[in-house]
Amino acid sequence: MTFFVGTGPTELHAHIDLDHRITAISQPGTPPAVTVLDVTCSDGHWAVLATLNTDTTGKEPR
């Protein structure tokens, strides 16, 4: 299981950062299945924790 964390000054920025991190390691034409586990804010700084599953063959999209 692979975990990814996106961070930013707002929740939106944290999700965008997470998307950029996942896009940077993904193979073209094979979008991974991403499951967001938690979103948190501490002292005005947001973080998004997600898992990544690149083996989506034969599975229904979420």
Backbone as a ProteinNet text record, in pm:
[ID]
protein_1_A
[PRIMARY]
MTFFVGTGPTELHAHIDLDHRITAISQPGTPPAVTVLDVTCSDGHWAVLATLNTDTTGKEPR
[TERTIARY]
85.3	0	90.1	54.2	131.1	48.8	109.8	43.7	99.3	12.2	52.1	-8.9	64.4	15.5	25.2	-85.4	-86.4	-101.5	-31	-37.9	-62.1	-113.4	-135	-201.5	-212.6	-271.1	-423.8	-486.3	-630.8	-655.9	-776.9	-809.3	-798.7	-844.5	-835.9	-691	-602.9	-461.2	-400.6	-442	-390.9	-434	-559.4	-607.5	-535.7	-511.7	-438.8	-296	-230.7	-95.3	-93.5	-192.3	-203.6	-216.6	-301.6	-319.9	-189.4	-114.7	13.5	113.5	117.3	210.3	175.6	47.4	4.5	27.3	-3.6	17.4	164.9	253.5	397.7	450.8	386.9	437.7	351.7	236.8	145.2	191.2	159.4	187.2	78.7	116.8	16.7	-87.1	-213.2	-321.1	-367.4	-307.2	-348.5	-373.1	-487.7	-515.6	-530.2	-462.8	-472.4	-601.6	-639.5	-753.2	-700.4	-756.1	-711.8	-823.1	-786.6	-880.9	-830.7	-907.5	-870.7	-908.9	-810.2	-832.2	-866.3	-803.8	-824.6	-788.5	-857.2	-826.6	-819.7	-713.3	-696.1	-639.3	-662.7	-608.8	-545.7	-422	-351.8	-281.7	-314.2	-254.7	-268.4	-382.3	-407.7	-340.5	-281.3	-216.1	-289.4	-330	-411.2	-326.4	-373.8	-309.3	-416.6	-389.2	-478.2	-397.1	-445.3	-378.9	-459.5	-391.1	-460.3	-377.4	-446.3	-377.7	-393.3	-304.3	-299.2	-295.9	-382.9	-383	-367.2	-251.5	-225.8	-274.7	-309.1	-358.9	-511.1	-566.1	-711.6	-771.1	-694.8	-742	-858.1	-968.9	-1083.5	-1163.1	-1134.7	-1207.2	-1293.9	-1405.7	-1494.1	-1434.7	-1447.9	-1398.4	-1481.4	-1418.9	-1489.7	-1551.2
-116.9	0	123.5	218.6	341.9	456.9	535.1	651.3	778.4	876	1006.5	1113.8	1223.1	1335.5	1460.9	1532.6	1663.1	1768.8	1879.9	1985.3	2120.3	2214.2	2348.9	2438.3	2568.3	2665.2	2655.8	2584.6	2561.6	2415.2	2367.4	2228.9	2207.7	2304.6	2293.8	2280.8	2363.9	2357	2221.2	2165.5	2034.7	1925.8	1932.2	1834.4	1851.7	1974.9	2000.9	1948.4	1971.1	1920.6	1768	1704.5	1559	1511.6	1576.6	1541	1554.6	1661.3	1681.2	1571.6	1533.1	1427.5	1293.8	1262	1135.4	1137	1248.1	1260.7	1244.7	1293.5	1287.3	1144.1	1051	913.8	817	861.4	774.2	752.4	634.2	602.6	666.4	724.8	785.4	681.7	720.2	632.9	530.5	528.1	433.2	507.3	572.1	647.5	553	581.4	495.8	521.7	424.5	443.2	508.2	622.2	697.4	696.1	664.9	667.6	767.2	873.3	971.7	914	905.2	848.7	953.8	1071.5	1173.3	1310.7	1410.4	1551.2	1619.5	1694.2	1757.2	1897.7	1979.3	2114.7	2136.9	2186.1	2214.9	2349	2442.5	2576.9	2643.2	2621.7	2685.4	2618.9	2500.2	2428.8	2297.1	2273.1	2157.3	2042.1	1919.2	1799.1	1699.3	1627.7	1523.8	1395	1288.1	1158.6	1064.7	1000	911	786.2	679.8	559.8	553.7	479.4	471.2	325.3	286.9	151.4	161.7	120	129.3	6.3	-100.1	-222	-217.5	-151.2	-135.5	-224.9	-320.5	-410	-494	-490.2	-571.2	-521.6	-403.6	-348.4	-232.3	-216.8	-105.1	24.7	134.9	263.9	310.3	385	438.8	570.6
0	0	0	-83.5	-94	-37.8	48.7	106.5	44	21.5	-29.7	58.3	75	153.6	68.4	58.3	-6.3	101	86.8	188.1	122.6	200.7	150.2	252.4	218.7	310.9	320.7	224.6	228.6	194.2	220.5	185.7	35	-42.7	-188.6	-234.1	-179.5	-216.6	-179.5	-67.2	-25.2	-123.2	-170.5	-268.6	-402.6	-443.1	-567.6	-556.2	-442.8	-420.9	-426.4	-365.7	-369.6	-513.8	-591.6	-732.3	-810.1	-787.7	-856.9	-820.7	-694.6	-651.2	-716.1	-722.3	-782.1	-932.9	-998.3	-1142.6	-1178.5	-1093.6	-1120.8	-1125.1	-1055.8	-1054.2	-1135	-1185.9	-1258.2	-1401.7	-1453	-1592.6	-1679.2	-1793.8	-1882.6	-1926.9	-1924	-1968.8	-1867	-1750.3	-1646.6	-1515.7	-1504.8	-1382.2	-1262.3	-1153.4	-1034.8	-957.5	-877.4	-787.2	-659.9	-624.8	-507.8	-403.3	-280.8	-169.9	-66.1	-43.5	58.6	194.6	283	415.8	520	507.8	610	556	605.2	577.7	713.2	735.9	866.7	851.9	953.8	957.3	1094.2	1092.9	1216.9	1203	1289.8	1286.9	1150	1085.1	956	837.6	856.9	747.7	724.9	600.7	566.5	515.7	539.3	487.2	445	335.9	285.8	278.2	341.6	339.4	250.6	156.6	63.7	36.7	-6.8	-54	-204.4	-266.7	-411.9	-452.6	-546.5	-599.8	-750.6	-801.6	-945.7	-1020	-949.1	-1011.9	-1015.2	-1115.9	-1125.3	-1232.9	-1284.3	-1388.8	-1337.5	-1409.7	-1374	-1255.8	-1209	-1094.9	-1140.8	-1073.7	-1105.1	-1052.5	-1130.3	-1079.5	-962	-872.2	-755.8	-790.3
[MASK]
++++++++++++++++++++++++++++++++++++++++++++++++++++++++++++++

